[in-house]
Amino acid sequence: MIDIDALKAGQPRALAKAITLVESKKLEHRAQAQALLEKVLPDTGKSIRIGITGIPGVGKSTFIEAFGLYLVEQGKKVAVLAVDPSSPIAGGSILGDKTRMELLSRSNDAFIRPSPSEGSLGGVALKTRETMLLCEAAGYDVILVETVGVGQSEYEVASMVDFFMVLMLPNAGDELQGIKKGIMELADALVINKADGESMNLAKQTQRHYQNAMHLLRHTSFWTPQVLSCSAIKNQNIDAVWGMISDFQVDATKNGALQEKRSRQAREWMNKLLHEMLEMKLKENPQVREQLPILRDKVTEGLTTPYIAANTLIDLLFATDQ
């Protein structure tokens, strides 16, 4: 059993055990995990949740370590979580998290958790959402969610955080640096890392370039996305990045946008889980399993419509569930 008092007191061992429970694929553990999450829900939601993405080579780990150490110096408790819905093995970085952030991992006020393996309901994104709640219950003030995979993982992370930050390289010539326009539209800030030495002027040029580009993108919220530059390796301008996020948090809390965003994310996540659970029920149902290939062939051969086939399977599911 998980010691809830120890978890709320911020004991790393209790938090690690609770996360292991949440990550378990066993059905009885899933029920226990949900019961635990319900109990700690009143103690969640007090952190700022920050998503961080960027192309390989942008210096994400160096930035997160420098940023995390700065926050710890400011008296904050920091949790770092990683998301790679595509492939935790091929991603190649997860298990190295603690070695890549050696100084931060030694801090008593920091907690670094690798991504769990894929394959259960909701996949890694579900586990990360639930881990985030446990970290909040344990008293962590700042949750940093790092995307390790490319593509879908950025959208997954943007859908679970308050502030989404894209790290860029000082290279004005390469307009989007392999990052899709859709990702740019999700960004609350672009931060140009490695703005030091010979790259300093290039970083300033890139900053102006992106400031102009950001004005062309439509942003419906109260916040105008900002473009900053920093050097994680030289520890320069890290305070400005935190200052920007703090301003966002204050404004978003004051005008109700933060609560509204979190409520919307929770509703969207519930809908997503509902679809996945229904799909799982369909696959588990013996009559549906038997009829599925037959109806699929009929649709392929043009003997029935996709709607009628799908409706037949749904009717079968509910008929046998009663």
N, C-alpha and C positions, 0 to 999 in steps of 0.2 A: 504493500500500500504506500501511496505517496503521502508524505508528511506535509499537509497544506500550510501549517504554521511555519515550518522551515522554508517552504517555497516562498511564502510572503515575506519572510525575513531576509530573502535574497541569498540563501545558502546555495552555492553552485552545485553541490551534490544533489540536492533535492530538485533543483531546476533540471539538471541533466537527466535524472530519473524520470521526471514528468515528461520531458521531450521524447525520451526513449519509448515511453508508453504511448504517446501520441503517434509516433512513427511506426508502431507495431502494426502488422497486417492481420493479426489474429482478431476474430470477431469479438471475443470477450474483452480483449484489451481496448478495442474501439469503443465499446460501451462504457468501460471504465474511464477512458480518456474524455469522452463527451460529458460524463458526470462530473469529472474534475474541472473541465473547462466551464461548465455552468456555475460551479461553486466559486471560481475565481473571477468570473465576468465582472462583478462590481469593482474589482481592483484593476481592471484593464482600462486602456484608452487614454492614459495620462502621458504617454510618450509622444515624441514626434517621430513619425515613420518616414525614413528617407530611402528612396530607391536610387541606386547608382549603376549606370551602364557605360559602355564605351567599347570601341573596337580593340582587339588584341594589340598589345604593345603601347597602349595609352597610359599605362602605369596605374591601373586600378588598385592593385594591392598596396603599392607604395602610397597612393593617395589616401586609401582607407586607413592605413596604419597611422600616417601623419595626422589625419583628421581625427581619428579615434584618440590618439595620444593628446591632441590639443583639447578635446572635449573632456577627457579625464582630468587634465590640469585645471579645467574650469569647474571641476567638482561634479561632473556628470558621470552617470553609469552608462556604459555603451555595450550594446549587443550587436554582433555582426553575423548575419545569416546569408547563406548563398543559395541561389536558385539556378538550377540547370534542368528544365523539364525535358530537354532533348536526350541527353545521355550523360549520366553522372560518371560513367567510366571514360568514354571518349573525350569528355570535356577536359579531363586531364589536370584539373586544378584543385578539385574539392578537398581531397585528402591532404593536400599541401597547404591548406589555409593557415594552419597554426605555425608552420615553418616560414611561410611567406610573410606573416605578420608577427614575427618573433617577439619584438618589444611589446606590442600591444597585448599579445597573449599572456605575457608575464604579469600584466596589471591585474590587481584584485578587483578593479572596477570595470573590467572588460570581460565579455563572454563571447567566444567565437565558436560557431556551430557549423559543421559541414552540412551539405545537402543530403537528405536521405535518398535511398534508391527509388527509382520509378516503379510503377506497376500496380498501385492500389488506387482506390477511388479518389478522384480529384488529383492524383499524382503529387508531385513535389509541391505544387502551388498550395494545395490544401494543407500539407504538413507545415509549410512555411508560415501560412496565416495563423495556424494554431500555435506554432512555436512562438510567434510574435506576441500572442496574447499571454502565453506563459511568462515570457521575458518581462512584459509589462507588469504582470502580477508580482514578479520577483523584484520590482522596483527599478527596472532599467529606464532611464530617461530618454535615451536616443537609440532607435533601432535602425541599423544600416542594413539594407537588403541589397546584396550584390548580385547582378546577373552574370552568370558564367557562360552560359550558352549564348547563341546569337539567334535573332529572329523572334520566335514566339515568346521566349523568356522575358524580353523587354516589355511586351504587352502584359504578360502575367504579373510582372513586378509593378508596373504602373497602375494596375487595377487593385493593388493592395496597400499602396503607400499614400502618404499625405503630400510628399514633395518628391518629384522625379527629376534626377539630375543626369545629364549626359556629359561624360568627359570627352574632350577633343584633343587633338594634337595641333601644335602650332604649324599648320600647313595651309595657308590661305588658298593655294592653287587647287587643292582637292576639295571640291565644293561640299560634298556630303560625307566624305571619308567612309564610304561603305555603309553609312547609317541611313535607313529609309526615311523618306519625308514624313511618313506616319509617326515614326519615333520622335522626330523633331517637333511634331505637333503635340506630342504628349509631354514634352520637356517643360519643366518650370524654370530650368536654368541650364545653360551650357557653360561648362568650366574648362578652359583651355589649360591643360596641365603641361609640365615641362617648359614653362615660360621662364627660362634662365639661360645665361651664357649667350652663345651666338643665336639662339632661337628667340631672344627677347623681342627684337624688332618684328620678326615674323609673327610672334604671338600677338603683338599689338595690331598688326595688319589683319590677322585672322579674327581678332576680337571685333574690329570695325566691320569686317565682312559679315560676320554672323549677326551683329547688332542690326545691320541693314536687312539681312535675310529674315530675322525674327519679326521685324515690323510687317513683313508681307504675309506672315502666317496669321490666321484668324485665331484669336484667343477670346473665349466667351466669358472667362471668369474675371474676378476683380484684379487679378495679378498679371502684371506684364512680365513675361519671361526675361530674365537677365542674362548677360554674358560677362563672365569674369575670367581672369587668368590667374594662375598660381604655379608654384613649383613645389611639389610634394617632397622631392628629394632635398631641396634647400630650405624647406619649411617656410616658404614665403607666401603671404596672402591667404593662408589657411583661415586666419581669423575673419577675413572679409567674407569668405564662403559661409562660415557659421553665422556671421552678422546678417547676411542676406536671408538665410533660412529662418533665423530668429524673427526677423521682420515679417516674413511670410506667416509664421506661426501666430504671431501677435494679431496681425490683420485678419487672418482666416478664422481665428477663434472669436475675435470681436464681432465680425459680421456674420457669423454662423456658417460660413462656407466649409469649414473643417468638419463640423458635425454632419452637415448635409452630404458632403463627399463620402464620409465613412458609412453613413446610413445607406447611401446609394450602392456603395461597394458591397455591403453586407447583403442587400436585396439581390443584386446581380449574381453574387456568389451562391445564394440560396437557389436561384433559378437554374444556375449551371449544375449544381449538385442534384437538383430534382431531375433534370434531363439525364444525367449520368446514372442515377439510381434506377430510373425507369428502364434505361437501356440494359442495365445489369439484370434487372428482374426479367426482362424479355429473354435475355440470353440463358438465364437459369431455368426458365419454364420449359418442361419437357415437350408439351404440345406445340409450343411456339417453335422450339428447336426442330421438331419433326416437320412442321409445315413451312418453315422459312425457305429451305432450298426449293420446295415445290412451287411456292408462290413466286420466288425469284425467277425461276425458269419461265413461268407463265408471263411475267412482266417482260422478260427478255424476248420472248416469242410473240409479244403483242396480243396475248390471249386475255389479259385483264389489265386494268389501269393500276399505276403505282398507288394511287389513293385507296382503291378497293383492297389491294393486297395489304397495305399498311393497316387499314381499318380492321381487316379480318384478324391480323395478328394481335392488335390491341384488344379486340373483343375476346379472343381466345385467352389472353392474359387475365382479363378481369373475370371471365367466366370460371376459370380454374382457381382463381384466388379467393372466390367467394365461399 
